[in-house]
Amino acid sequence: MPAFELYGALLQACDGRVARADLGWAVEAIGVKKTDVEGAFIGLASTEDWKRWSASQNAATNVKIEELFIEYLLQ
């Protein structure tokens, strides 16, 4: 994933709709150690931001996230 600042800027610009090959939708780094790969993103945004972004992600009806792929339908 990109650097901390770039990842944060992408989340802000896309209203949280950042799909990742390793996670699916971007999610708040909770319950991870700072030494874990995802630990670099602890505190990236507020819990309120993550709640708003989660609602935005759930509203994206043209995105299908499966275990092995992410499908995005252009309309």
Secondary structure, DSSP 8 states (H G I E B T S, - for coil): ---HHHHHHHHHHTTT--EETTTEE-----S--TTSGGGGGTTSS-HHHHHHHHHHHHT-TTEEE-SS-EEE---
